[in-house]
């Protein structure tokens, strides 16, 4: 028998899978035609995204502690993951030729920061179980992008292992996180705390904001 929560996660992920054309930058990184300036912008935008998402996940964990402990555990794990990813980001940023003064003075792009802004909105307004479902669907695409980028950075751009570690981190399978997501979704279903239609809306918006992120970074041919 298929696990109800696992089945819901799989069908939602499939339904929200992005159009391959929604991300014009990753294919250019994959074939080595994306300029180093685009990689530098990607690094700099992530210096804003990672800490913002970490704080949003911490807020979701705090909100869920009393009423939705399974979701709280999931978001705590996500927050810890963002902290670990942040530790790996500096090497990529420096490999792109960005020094500390440039990083400190960087003005982020609105199109790139719409995604973390919406995650912060979810942290304040959405039911934690709904966000678990929406984010898990979104993470599937993000992990695939990171795997492609990590490979291309080595083969096309000659980056070191250390410089690729940020993308390696997100590209790796995360069976424990998957288990926690399944438990949180199942608890939400059992407790009547999960609105599938609302979660789908959140997921659709996340995917569209992520598409905005990549499009904002893509140079005009």
KOLVO-396177 format. One record per residue: chain; x, y, z of N, C-alpha, C, O in turn. Coordinates in steps of 0.02 Angstrom, whole numbers, plus 50000, padded with zeros to 5 digits. Layout:
residues N
A / X / Y / Z / X / Y / Z / X / Y / Z / X / Y / Z
...
This chain:
residues 221
A / 50042 / 49940 / 50000 / 50000 / 50000 / 50000 / 50044 / 50062 / 50000 / 50093 / 50067 / 50038
A / 50027 / 50111 / 49958 / 50065 / 50172 / 49954 / 50051 / 50215 / 50016 / 49993 / 50223 / 50036
A / 50103 / 50242 / 50045 / 50096 / 50286 / 50103 / 50060 / 50349 / 50080 / 50081 / 50381 / 50032
A / 50004 / 50369 / 50114 / 49965 / 50427 / 50091 / 50007 / 50490 / 50085 / 50001 / 50526 / 50035
A / 50048 / 50505 / 50135 / 50088 / 50566 / 50133 / 50139 / 50562 / 50077 / 50150 / 50611 / 50041
A / 50172 / 50505 / 50070 / 50222 / 50498 / 50018 / 50190 / 50506 / 49948 / 50219 / 50537 / 49904
A / 50132 / 50476 / 49940 / 50097 / 50483 / 49876 / 50079 / 50556 / 49862 / 50085 / 50579 / 49805
A / 50057 / 50592 / 49913 / 50039 / 50662 / 49904 / 50101 / 50703 / 49887 / 50099 / 50747 / 49843
A / 50156 / 50690 / 49920 / 50218 / 50725 / 49904 / 50240 / 50712 / 49832 / 50261 / 50758 / 49797
A / 50234 / 50650 / 49811 / 50255 / 50633 / 49743 / 50210 / 50665 / 49690 / 50234 / 50691 / 49640
A / 50145 / 50662 / 49701 / 50099 / 50690 / 49651 / 50105 / 50766 / 49649 / 50100 / 50796 / 49596
A / 50115 / 50797 / 49707 / 50122 / 50870 / 49709 / 50186 / 50892 / 49675 / 50187 / 50941 / 49637
A / 50240 / 50856 / 49687 / 50304 / 50871 / 49655 / 50298 / 50864 / 49580 / 50324 / 50906 / 49542
A / 50265 / 50812 / 49557 / 50256 / 50802 / 49485 / 50213 / 50857 / 49454 / 50228 / 50882 / 49400
A / 50160 / 50875 / 49490 / 50114 / 50926 / 49464 / 50148 / 50994 / 49459 / 50131 / 51034 / 49415
A / 50195 / 51008 / 49505 / 50227 / 51073 / 49507 / 50296 / 51075 / 49473 / 50331 / 51125 / 49477
A / 50314 / 51020 / 49441 / 50379 / 51018 / 49407 / 50383 / 51076 / 49357 / 50338 / 51085 / 49316
A / 50438 / 51114 / 49359 / 50442 / 51173 / 49316 / 50453 / 51155 / 49243 / 50482 / 51103 / 49227
A / 50430 / 51198 / 49199 / 50445 / 51192 / 49128 / 50520 / 51198 / 49120 / 50550 / 51244 / 49149
A / 50552 / 51154 / 49081 / 50625 / 51159 / 49071 / 50647 / 51228 / 49046 / 50703 / 51249 / 49058
A / 50602 / 51262 / 49010 / 50619 / 51328 / 48984 / 50615 / 51383 / 49037 / 50633 / 51440 / 49023
A / 50591 / 51365 / 49097 / 50584 / 51415 / 49149 / 50650 / 51437 / 49179 / 50654 / 51487 / 49214
A / 50703 / 51399 / 49165 / 50769 / 51416 / 49192 / 50819 / 51420 / 49134 / 50847 / 51369 / 49114
A / 50829 / 51480 / 49107 / 50875 / 51486 / 49050 / 50948 / 51487 / 49070 / 50991 / 51477 / 49027
A / 50964 / 51499 / 49134 / 51034 / 51506 / 49153 / 51069 / 51440 / 49164 / 51126 / 51431 / 49141
A / 51037 / 51392 / 49197 / 51071 / 51329 / 49212 / 51095 / 51293 / 49149 / 51151 / 51267 / 49150
A / 51057 / 51291 / 49095 / 51083 / 51260 / 49034 / 51146 / 51295 / 49008 / 51191 / 51263 / 48980
A / 51150 / 51360 / 49017 / 51209 / 51397 / 48994 / 51268 / 51383 / 49039 / 51325 / 51380 / 49016
A / 51256 / 51375 / 49104 / 51310 / 51354 / 49148 / 51333 / 51284 / 49129 / 51393 / 51270 / 49128
A / 51285 / 51241 / 49114 / 51301 / 51171 / 49098 / 51346 / 51166 / 49037 / 51390 / 51123 / 49035
A / 51336 / 51209 / 48987 / 51378 / 51204 / 48927 / 51436 / 51253 / 48928 / 51474 / 51259 / 48880
A / 51443 / 51289 / 48984 / 51501 / 51333 / 48992 / 51496 / 51400 / 48958 / 51546 / 51436 / 48954
A / 51437 / 51419 / 48934 / 51429 / 51483 / 48899 / 51406 / 51540 / 48944 / 51406 / 51597 / 48923
A / 51387 / 51525 / 49006 / 51369 / 51578 / 49053 / 51432 / 51614 / 49074 / 51481 / 51582 / 49093
A / 51433 / 51680 / 49072 / 51493 / 51717 / 49091 / 51505 / 51713 / 49167 / 51460 / 51700 / 49206
A / 51567 / 51725 / 49186 / 51585 / 51725 / 49257 / 51546 / 51777 / 49295 / 51533 / 51770 / 49355
A / 51527 / 51831 / 49262 / 51488 / 51883 / 49296 / 51420 / 51856 / 49319 / 51394 / 51877 / 49371
A / 51391 / 51810 / 49281 / 51327 / 51780 / 49301 / 51337 / 51734 / 49361 / 51295 / 51732 / 49406
A / 51392 / 51697 / 49361 / 51407 / 51655 / 49420 / 51419 / 51698 / 49481 / 51397 / 51680 / 49536
A / 51453 / 51754 / 49473 / 51465 / 51799 / 49529 / 51399 / 51827 / 49556 / 51389 / 51832 / 49616
A / 51354 / 51845 / 49510 / 51289 / 51871 / 49532 / 51249 / 51817 / 49568 / 51215 / 51831 / 49618
A / 51253 / 51755 / 49544 / 51220 / 51699 / 49577 / 51246 / 51692 / 49649 / 51207 / 51684 / 49696
A / 51312 / 51696 / 49657 / 51342 / 51690 / 49723 / 51319 / 51747 / 49768 / 51300 / 51736 / 49826
A / 51319 / 51807 / 49742 / 51301 / 51865 / 49783 / 51228 / 51864 / 49803 / 51211 / 51882 / 49859
A / 51185 / 51843 / 49757 / 51114 / 51838 / 49775 / 51103 / 51786 / 49830 / 51062 / 51795 / 49874
A / 51141 / 51731 / 49826 / 51134 / 51680 / 49877 / 51158 / 51703 / 49945 / 51136 / 51677 / 49996
A / 51204 / 51752 / 49948 / 51224 / 51778 / 50013 / 51167 / 51814 / 50047 / 51168 / 51824 / 50108
A / 51117 / 51834 / 50010 / 51056 / 51864 / 50039 / 51003 / 51810 / 50050 / 50967 / 51812 / 50101
A / 50997 / 51763 / 50005 / 50943 / 51712 / 50008 / 50954 / 51666 / 50068 / 50907 / 51653 / 50106
A / 51014 / 51640 / 50076 / 51026 / 51589 / 50126 / 51009 / 51612 / 50197 / 50972 / 51577 / 50231
A / 51035 / 51668 / 50221 / 51017 / 51689 / 50289 / 50943 / 51706 / 50297 / 50914 / 51696 / 50350
A / 50913 / 51733 / 50243 / 50841 / 51749 / 50247 / 50800 / 51686 / 50254 / 50755 / 51683 / 50296
A / 50815 / 51635 / 50214 / 50778 / 51572 / 50218 / 50789 / 51538 / 50285 / 50743 / 51509 / 50314
A / 50851 / 51542 / 50311 / 50864 / 51511 / 50376 / 50820 / 51541 / 50430 / 50791 / 51505 / 50470
A / 50815 / 51607 / 50432 / 50773 / 51639 / 50483 / 50700 / 51623 / 50472 / 50663 / 51615 / 50521
A / 50678 / 51618 / 50410 / 50608 / 51600 / 50396 / 50593 / 51529 / 50421 / 50540 / 51517 / 50450
A / 50640 / 51483 / 50409 / 50629 / 51414 / 50432 / 50630 / 51410 / 50509 / 50592 / 51372 / 50538
A / 50672 / 51450 / 50540 / 50672 / 51452 / 50613 / 50605 / 51478 / 50639 / 50579 / 51452 / 50689
A / 50576 / 51527 / 50605 / 50511 / 51554 / 50626 / 50456 / 51501 / 50617 / 50413 / 51495 / 50660
A / 50459 / 51464 / 50563 / 50410 / 51411 / 50552 / 50417 / 51356 / 50604 / 50367 / 51328 / 50627
A / 50479 / 51340 / 50623 / 50490 / 51289 / 50675 / 50460 / 51313 / 50741 / 50428 / 51274 / 50777
A / 50470 / 51375 / 50757 / 50444 / 51402 / 50820 / 50367 / 51401 / 50820 / 50337 / 51385 / 50871
A / 50337 / 51419 / 50763 / 50264 / 51419 / 50759 / 50235 / 51349 / 50766 / 50181 / 51340 / 50793
A / 50273 / 51299 / 50742 / 50246 / 51231 / 50743 / 50259 / 51191 / 50806 / 50232 / 51137 / 50814
A / 50301 / 51217 / 50851 / 50322 / 51178 / 50909 / 50264 / 51152 / 50950 / 50264 / 51094 / 50971
A / 50215 / 51193 / 50962 / 50161 / 51174 / 51007 / 50108 / 51131 / 50973 / 50082 / 51084 / 51002
A / 50092 / 51148 / 50910 / 50035 / 51116 / 50877 / 50054 / 51067 / 50822 / 50014 / 51025 / 50803
A / 50116 / 51072 / 50797 / 50135 / 51030 / 50740 / 50209 / 51012 / 50747 / 50251 / 51035 / 50708
A / 50226 / 50969 / 50796 / 50297 / 50955 / 50809 / 50334 / 50922 / 50751 / 50394 / 50932 / 50744
A / 50299 / 50883 / 50711 / 50333 / 50851 / 50654 / 50355 / 50904 / 50603 / 50410 / 50901 / 50576
A / 50311 / 50952 / 50590 / 50330 / 51007 / 50545 / 50386 / 51049 / 50576 / 50431 / 51071 / 50541
A / 50382 / 51060 / 50641 / 50434 / 51098 / 50675 / 50502 / 51065 / 50667 / 50552 / 51098 / 50655
A / 50504 / 50999 / 50674 / 50567 / 50963 / 50666 / 50594 / 50970 / 50595 / 50654 / 50978 / 50585
A / 50550 / 50967 / 50547 / 50570 / 50975 / 50477 / 50601 / 51043 / 50465 / 50654 / 51048 / 50434
A / 50569 / 51095 / 50490 / 50595 / 51163 / 50479 / 50659 / 51176 / 50519 / 50702 / 51213 / 50496
A / 50665 / 51146 / 50576 / 50728 / 51152 / 50614 / 50785 / 51121 / 50574 / 50840 / 51149 / 50571
A / 50772 / 51064 / 50543 / 50823 / 51032 / 50502 / 50840 / 51075 / 50441 / 50898 / 51080 / 50422
A / 50790 / 51106 / 50411 / 50803 / 51151 / 50355 / 50846 / 51210 / 50376 / 50892 / 51229 / 50341
A / 50830 / 51239 / 50434 / 50869 / 51296 / 50458 / 50942 / 51277 / 50469 / 50987 / 51314 / 50452
A / 50952 / 51218 / 50498 / 51021 / 51194 / 50509 / 51056 / 51184 / 50441 / 51115 / 51199 / 50435
A / 51019 / 51159 / 50393 / 51048 / 51149 / 50327 / 51068 / 51215 / 50294 / 51121 / 51219 / 50262
A / 51027 / 51266 / 50302 / 51044 / 51331 / 50274 / 51107 / 51358 / 50306 / 51149 / 51389 / 50272
A / 51115 / 51348 / 50371 / 51175 / 51371 / 50405 / 51237 / 51335 / 50377 / 51289 / 51367 / 50366
A / 51232 / 51270 / 50366 / 51288 / 51232 / 50338 / 51302 / 51254 / 50267 / 51361 / 51260 / 50247
A / 51250 / 51266 / 50228 / 51260 / 51289 / 50159 / 51295 / 51357 / 50159 / 51339 / 51370 / 50117
A / 51275 / 51401 / 50205 / 51305 / 51466 / 50209 / 51380 / 51463 / 50221 / 51418 / 51504 / 50196
A / 51401 / 51414 / 50260 / 51472 / 51405 / 50273 / 51511 / 51386 / 50210 / 51571 / 51399 / 50205
A / 51477 / 51355 / 50163 / 51509 / 51332 / 50101 / 51504 / 51385 / 50045 / 51537 / 51378 / 49993
A / 51465 / 51436 / 50055 / 51453 / 51484 / 50002 / 51512 / 51530 / 49989 / 51524 / 51550 / 49932
A / 51549 / 51547 / 50040 / 51604 / 51595 / 50033 / 51656 / 51571 / 49981 / 51680 / 51610 / 49941
A / 51672 / 51506 / 49983 / 51722 / 51480 / 49936 / 51699 / 51489 / 49863 / 51739 / 51506 / 49820
A / 51634 / 51478 / 49851 / 51608 / 51488 / 49783 / 51610 / 51562 / 49765 / 51629 / 51580 / 49709
A / 51591 / 51604 / 49812 / 51591 / 51676 / 49799 / 51660 / 51701 / 49781 / 51668 / 51739 / 49733
A / 51711 / 51680 / 49818 / 51779 / 51702 / 49805 / 51805 / 51673 / 49738 / 51842 / 51706 / 49702
A / 51785 / 51611 / 49723 / 51806 / 51581 / 49659 / 51778 / 51619 / 49599 / 51807 / 51617 / 49545
A / 51723 / 51653 / 49610 / 51693 / 51694 / 49556 / 51726 / 51763 / 49551 / 51706 / 51804 / 49509
A / 51776 / 51775 / 49592 / 51813 / 51838 / 49589 / 51783 / 51894 / 49631 / 51799 / 51952 / 49622
A / 51739 / 51876 / 49677 / 51706 / 51926 / 49720 / 51743 / 51930 / 49786 / 51749 / 51881 / 49823
A / 51769 / 51989 / 49803 / 51803 / 51998 / 49866 / 51754 / 52024 / 49919 / 51697 / 52039 / 49904
A / 51777 / 52030 / 49980 / 51734 / 52051 / 50035 / 51703 / 52120 / 50025 / 51643 / 52128 / 50037
A / 51741 / 52171 / 50004 / 51710 / 52237 / 49994 / 51654 / 52235 / 49942 / 51602 / 52267 / 49951
A / 51665 / 52199 / 49887 / 51612 / 52195 / 49837 / 51551 / 52159 / 49864 / 51495 / 52179 / 49852
A / 51562 / 52106 / 49902 / 51506 / 52069 / 49931 / 51468 / 52114 / 49979 / 51406 / 52113 / 49979
A / 51503 / 52153 / 50019 / 51470 / 52196 / 50069 / 51429 / 52252 / 50037 / 51379 / 52274 / 50065
A / 51451 / 52275 / 49978 / 51417 / 52332 / 49946 / 51366 / 52311 / 49893 / 51335 / 52354 / 49862
A / 51357 / 52246 / 49883 / 51314 / 52222 / 49829 / 51241 / 52241 / 49841 / 51215 / 52234 / 49896
A / 51209 / 52265 / 49788 / 51138 / 52280 / 49790 / 51099 / 52224 / 49756 / 51106 / 52214 / 49695
A / 51059 / 52186 / 49792 / 51025 / 52127 / 49763 / 50972 / 52147 / 49712 / 50946 / 52203 / 49713
A / 50956 / 52099 / 49669 / 50906 / 52109 / 49617 / 50836 / 52092 / 49643 / 50828 / 52040 / 49675
A / 50786 / 52134 / 49630 / 50718 / 52119 / 49652 / 50693 / 52051 / 49628 / 50661 / 52014 / 49665
A / 50708 / 52035 / 49565 / 50686 / 51971 / 49538 / 50714 / 51911 / 49573 / 50683 / 51858 / 49575
A / 50773 / 51918 / 49602 / 50804 / 51863 / 49639 / 50779 / 51859 / 49711 / 50775 / 51805 / 49739
A / 50762 / 51916 / 49739 / 50743 / 51916 / 49809 / 50668 / 51907 / 49820 / 50645 / 51906 / 49877
A / 50630 / 51900 / 49766 / 50558 / 51886 / 49773 / 50547 / 51819 / 49806 / 50501 / 51810 / 49846
A / 50590 / 51770 / 49790 / 50583 / 51703 / 49820 / 50590 / 51704 / 49896 / 50544 / 51682 / 49930
A / 50646 / 51728 / 49923 / 50651 / 51729 / 49996 / 50600 / 51773 / 50030 / 50579 / 51760 / 50086
A / 50579 / 51826 / 49995 / 50527 / 51869 / 50023 / 50462 / 51829 / 50031 / 50426 / 51837 / 50081
A / 50447 / 51787 / 49982 / 50386 / 51747 / 49987 / 50393 / 51692 / 50040 / 50345 / 51676 / 50074
A / 50452 / 51663 / 50046 / 50463 / 51614 / 50099 / 50451 / 51647 / 50168 / 50423 / 51616 / 50212
A / 50474 / 51709 / 50175 / 50461 / 51746 / 50237 / 50386 / 51757 / 50248 / 50361 / 51753 / 50304
A / 50351 / 51771 / 50193 / 50278 / 51780 / 50198 / 50246 / 51714 / 50222 / 50202 / 51715 / 50265
A / 50268 / 51659 / 50194 / 50242 / 51594 / 50216 / 50256 / 51582 / 50290 / 50213 / 51555 / 50325
A / 50314 / 51602 / 50312 / 50332 / 51592 / 50382 / 50285 / 51629 / 50429 / 50273 / 51608 / 50485
A / 50258 / 51685 / 50405 / 50213 / 51725 / 50447 / 50140 / 51706 / 50439 / 50100 / 51714 / 50486
A / 50122 / 51680 / 50381 / 50050 / 51674 / 50366 / 50024 / 51604 / 50352 / 49964 / 51592 / 50360
A / 50067 / 51558 / 50332 / 50042 / 51493 / 50309 / 50045 / 51441 / 50364 / 50086 / 51445 / 50410
A / 50001 / 51391 / 50360 / 50003 / 51335 / 50406 / 50067 / 51295 / 50392 / 50083 / 51280 / 50335
A / 50105 / 51278 / 50445 / 50169 / 51244 / 50435 / 50163 / 51181 / 50392 / 50207 / 51169 / 50350
A / 50112 / 51141 / 50401 / 50105 / 51079 / 50362 / 50097 / 51095 / 50288 / 50124 / 51059 / 50246
A / 50062 / 51148 / 50271 / 50054 / 51167 / 50201 / 50121 / 51187 / 50171 / 50136 / 51172 / 50113
A / 50162 / 51221 / 50211 / 50227 / 51244 / 50186 / 50274 / 51185 / 50176 / 50314 / 51185 / 50129
A / 50269 / 51134 / 50219 / 50310 / 51074 / 50209 / 50297 / 51045 / 50140 / 50344 / 51029 / 50104
A / 50234 / 51037 / 50122 / 50217 / 51008 / 50058 / 50240 / 51052 / 50000 / 50268 / 51027 / 49952
A / 50229 / 51117 / 50006 / 50247 / 51163 / 49952 / 50322 / 51166 / 49942 / 50346 / 51163 / 49885
A / 50360 / 51171 / 49996 / 50432 / 51176 / 49991 / 50464 / 51112 / 49966 / 50511 / 51114 / 49927
A / 50439 / 51055 / 49989 / 50468 / 50992 / 49967 / 50462 / 50984 / 49892 / 50508 / 50958 / 49860
A / 50406 / 51004 / 49864 / 50397 / 51002 / 49791 / 50447 / 51048 / 49757 / 50476 / 51030 / 49705
A / 50458 / 51107 / 49785 / 50504 / 51155 / 49756 / 50577 / 51131 / 49761 / 50616 / 51142 / 49714
A / 50594 / 51099 / 49816 / 50663 / 51077 / 49826 / 50686 / 51026 / 49775 / 50745 / 51021 / 49760
A / 50639 / 50988 / 49748 / 50657 / 50938 / 49698 / 50691 / 50970 / 49639 / 50742 / 50946 / 49615
A / 50663 / 51025 / 49614 / 50692 / 51060 / 49557 / 50758 / 51093 / 49576 / 50806 / 51090 / 49538
A / 50760 / 51124 / 49634 / 50821 / 51157 / 49657 / 50880 / 51108 / 49662 / 50936 / 51125 / 49643
A / 50867 / 51050 / 49689 / 50920 / 51000 / 49695 / 50947 / 50979 / 49628 / 51008 / 50969 / 49621
A / 50903 / 50972 / 49579 / 50926 / 50955 / 49512 / 50968 / 51010 / 49480 / 51019 / 50995 / 49448
A / 50948 / 51072 / 49490 / 50987 / 51127 / 49464 / 51057 / 51127 / 49496 / 51107 / 51137 / 49461
A / 51060 / 51116 / 49561 / 51124 / 51118 / 49596 / 51170 / 51062 / 49572 / 51230 / 51072 / 49566
A / 51142 / 51003 / 49559 / 51183 / 50948 / 49534 / 51213 / 50965 / 49466 / 51272 / 50951 / 49454
A / 51174 / 50995 / 49423 / 51198 / 51015 / 49357 / 51253 / 51068 / 49363 / 51304 / 51065 / 49329
A / 51241 / 51117 / 49406 / 51290 / 51171 / 49415 / 51355 / 51144 / 49444 / 51409 / 51163 / 49421
A / 51351 / 51101 / 49494 / 51411 / 51073 / 49525 / 51454 / 51037 / 49473 / 51515 / 51044 / 49473
A / 51423 / 50998 / 49430 / 51460 / 50963 / 49378 / 51492 / 51012 / 49329 / 51550 / 51003 / 49310
A / 51454 / 51062 / 49309 / 51480 / 51110 / 49260 / 51536 / 51153 / 49288 / 51583 / 51169 / 49253
A / 51532 / 51171 / 49351 / 51585 / 51211 / 49380 / 51652 / 51176 / 49378 / 51704 / 51207 / 49368
A / 51650 / 51111 / 49386 / 51712 / 51071 / 49382 / 51736 / 51063 / 49310 / 51794 / 51076 / 49294
A / 51689 / 51042 / 49266 / 51709 / 51024 / 49198 / 51719 / 51084 / 49152 / 51764 / 51084 / 49111
A / 51677 / 51135 / 49160 / 51678 / 51191 / 49114 / 51718 / 51251 / 49140 / 51747 / 51289 / 49101
A / 51718 / 51259 / 49206 / 51749 / 51320 / 49235 / 51811 / 51306 / 49276 / 51845 / 51352 / 49297
A / 51827 / 51242 / 49289 / 51887 / 51225 / 49325 / 51886 / 51244 / 49399 / 51939 / 51256 / 49428
A / 51827 / 51246 / 49429 / 51823 / 51264 / 49500 / 51847 / 51206 / 49543 / 51843 / 51148 / 49524
A / 51872 / 51224 / 49602 / 51897 / 51174 / 49649 / 51838 / 51138 / 49684 / 51781 / 51160 / 49680
A / 51854 / 51084 / 49718 / 51804 / 51048 / 49757 / 51773 / 51094 / 49809 / 51712 / 51093 / 49819
A / 51815 / 51133 / 49842 / 51790 / 51179 / 49894 / 51741 / 51230 / 49864 / 51691 / 51246 / 49895
A / 51757 / 51255 / 49805 / 51714 / 51305 / 49773 / 51648 / 51276 / 49750 / 51599 / 51312 / 49741
A / 51646 / 51210 / 49741 / 51584 / 51177 / 49718 / 51542 / 51151 / 49776 / 51486 / 51127 / 49766
A / 51568 / 51154 / 49837 / 51537 / 51121 / 49894 / 51467 / 51148 / 49909 / 51424 / 51110 / 49933
A / 51455 / 51212 / 49896 / 51388 / 51240 / 49908 / 51335 / 51203 / 49868 / 51283 / 51185 / 49894
A / 51349 / 51191 / 49804 / 51301 / 51158 / 49761 / 51300 / 51083 / 49774 / 51247 / 51051 / 49769
A / 51357 / 51054 / 49791 / 51358 / 50983 / 49810 / 51311 / 50970 / 49869 / 51277 / 50920 / 49871
A / 51311 / 51016 / 49916 / 51271 / 51008 / 49976 / 51197 / 51000 / 49959 / 51164 / 50956 / 49986
A / 51172 / 51042 / 49916 / 51101 / 51040 / 49898 / 51085 / 50984 / 49848 / 51028 / 50962 / 49843
A / 51136 / 50961 / 49811 / 51125 / 50910 / 49761 / 51122 / 50840 / 49792 / 51093 / 50794 / 49762
A / 51151 / 50831 / 49851 / 51152 / 50765 / 49882 / 51082 / 50742 / 49902 / 51042 / 50783 / 49925
A / 51067 / 50678 / 49896 / 51004 / 50651 / 49922 / 51000 / 50664 / 49997 / 51050 / 50663 / 50032
A / 50939 / 50676 / 50020 / 50929 / 50690 / 50092 / 50873 / 50645 / 50118 / 50818 / 50668 / 50131
A / 50888 / 50580 / 50127 / 50835 / 50533 / 50148 / 50804 / 50549 / 50215 / 50745 / 50538 / 50225
A / 50844 / 50575 / 50261 / 50817 / 50592 / 50327 / 50769 / 50651 / 50322 / 50717 / 50652 / 50355
A / 50786 / 50700 / 50281 / 50741 / 50757 / 50271 / 50678 / 50734 / 50236 / 50623 / 50759 / 50251
A / 50684 / 50689 / 50189 / 50625 / 50661 / 50155 / 50580 / 50625 / 50205 / 50518 / 50631 / 50203
A / 50611 / 50588 / 50250 / 50572 / 50553 / 50302 / 50536 / 50602 / 50346 / 50477 / 50592 / 50363
A / 50569 / 50656 / 50365 / 50538 / 50707 / 50407 / 50481 / 50742 / 50371 / 50430 / 50757 / 50402
A / 50490 / 50756 / 50307 / 50437 / 50787 / 50268 / 50376 / 50742 / 50265 / 50320 / 50765 / 50272
A / 50388 / 50678 / 50253 / 50332 / 50630 / 50249 / 50295 / 50627 / 50316 / 50234 / 50625 / 50317
A / 50333 / 50625 / 50370 / 50301 / 50623 / 50436 / 50261 / 50686 / 50450 / 50206 / 50683 / 50478
A / 50287 / 50743 / 50429 / 50252 / 50806 / 50441 / 50188 / 50811 / 50399 / 50136 / 50833 / 50423
A / 50192 / 50789 / 50336 / 50133 / 50790 / 50293 / 50080 / 50741 / 50319 / 50021 / 50757 / 50320
A / 50102 / 50682 / 50340 / 50055 / 50633 / 50367 / 50021 / 50659 / 50430 / 49961 / 50651 / 50438
A / 50060 / 50691 / 50474 / 50031 / 50719 / 50534 / 49981 / 50774 / 50517 / 49929 / 50781 / 50550
A / 49997 / 50813 / 50466 / 49951 / 50865 / 50445 / 49886 / 50837 / 50417 / 49832 / 50863 / 50430
A / 49892 / 50782 / 50379 / 49832 / 50749 / 50353 / 49790 / 50720 / 50410 / 49729 / 50728 / 50412
A / 49824 / 50685 / 50455 / 49789 / 50653 / 50511 / 49754 / 50703 / 50556 / 49700 / 50690 / 50583
A / 49786 / 50761 / 50565 / 49759 / 50811 / 50611 / 49715 / 50862 / 50578 / 49692 / 50909 / 50611
A / 49703 / 50855 / 50513 / 49662 / 50903 / 50478 / 49694 / 50972 / 50472 / 49659 / 51022 / 50467
A / 49760 / 50974 / 50475 / 49795 / 51038 / 50473 / 49825 / 51053 / 50404 / 49858 / 51104 / 50396
A / 49814 / 51010 / 50356 / 49844 / 51019 / 50290 / 49789 / 51031 / 50239 / 49744 / 50991 / 50230
A / 49795 / 51087 / 50205 / 49749 / 51106 / 50151 / 49785 / 51095 / 50085 / 49827 / 51135 / 50066
A / 49769 / 51041 / 50051 / 49806 / 51022 / 49991 / 49801 / 51076 / 49937 / 49851 / 51091 / 49903
A / 49743 / 51105 / 49929 / 49735 / 51156 / 49877 / 49777 / 51218 / 49893 / 49809 / 51247 / 49849
A / 49776 / 51238 / 49957 / 49816 / 51296 / 49977 / 49891 / 51282 / 49969 / 49929 / 51324 / 49946
A / 49912 / 51222 / 49989 / 49982 / 51203 / 49983 / 50004 / 51203 / 49909 / 50060 / 51224 / 49893
A / 49960 / 51181 / 49866 / 49975 / 51181 / 49794 / 49985 / 51253 / 49769 / 50030 / 51266 / 49729
A / 49943 / 51298 / 49793 / 49950 / 51369 / 49774 / 50017 / 51396 / 49797 / 50052 / 51430 / 49760
A / 50035 / 51380 / 49860 / 50100 / 51402 / 49885 / 50157 / 51374 / 49842 / 50204 / 51410 / 49825
A / 50152 / 51311 / 49825 / 50204 / 51279 / 49785 / 50210 / 51310 / 49716 / 50264 / 51320 / 49690
A / 50152 / 51324 / 49686 / 50152 / 51355 / 49620 / 50186 / 51423 / 49622 / 50226 / 51440 / 49578
A / 50171 / 51462 / 49673 / 50203 / 51528 / 49679 / 50278 / 51521 / 49691 / 50317 / 51559 / 49663
A / 50298 / 51474 / 49733 / 50369 / 51463 / 49744 / 50405 / 51447 / 49679 / 50459 / 51474 / 49666
A / 50376 / 51404 / 49639 / 50408 / 51386 / 49576 / 50413 / 51447 / 49529 / 50463 / 51455 / 49494
A / 50362 / 51488 / 49529 / 50364 / 51548 / 49487 / 50415 / 51599 / 49512 / 50449 / 51631 / 49472
A / 50420 / 51606 / 49577 / 50470 / 51652 / 49604 / 50541 / 51625 / 49592 / 50587 / 51664 / 49581
A / 50549 / 51560 / 49593 / 50615 / 51532 / 49577 / 50632 / 51544 / 49504 / 50689 / 51560 / 49487
A / 50582 / 51538 / 49460 / 50594 / 51553 / 49389 / 50615 / 51626 / 49381 / 50659 / 51641 / 49340
A / 50585 / 51670 / 49419 / 50604 / 51741 / 49417 / 50677 / 51748 / 49438 / 50714 / 51789 / 49410
A / 50698 / 51710 / 49488 / 50767 / 51713 / 49512 / 50816 / 51698 / 49456 / 50862 / 51737 / 49444
A / 50806 / 51643 / 49421 / 50852 / 51623 / 49368 / 50849 / 51670 / 49309 / 50900 / 51685 / 49278
A / 50790 / 51693 / 49292 / 50783 / 51739 / 49236 / 50817 / 51807 / 49250 / 50847 / 51837 / 49206
A / 50813 / 51829 / 49312 / 50845 / 51892 / 49330 / 50921 / 51888 / 49324 / 50954 / 51939 / 49312
A / 50950 / 51829 / 49331 / 51022 / 51819 / 49328 / 51047 / 51805 / 49256 / 51107 / 51808 / 49244
A / 51002 / 51791 / 49211 / 51022 / 51770 / 49144 / 51038 / 51830 / 49100 / 50995 / 51872 / 49089
A / 51099 / 51833 / 49074 / 51117 / 51891 / 49030 / 51081 / 51886 / 48964 / 51066 / 51832 / 48940
A / 51068 / 51943 / 48935 / 51036 / 51944 / 48869 / 51087 / 51920 / 48818 / 51143 / 51946 / 48817
A / 51069 / 51872 / 48775 / 51117 / 51846 / 48725 / 51143 / 51902 / 48680 / 51184 / 51889 / 48635
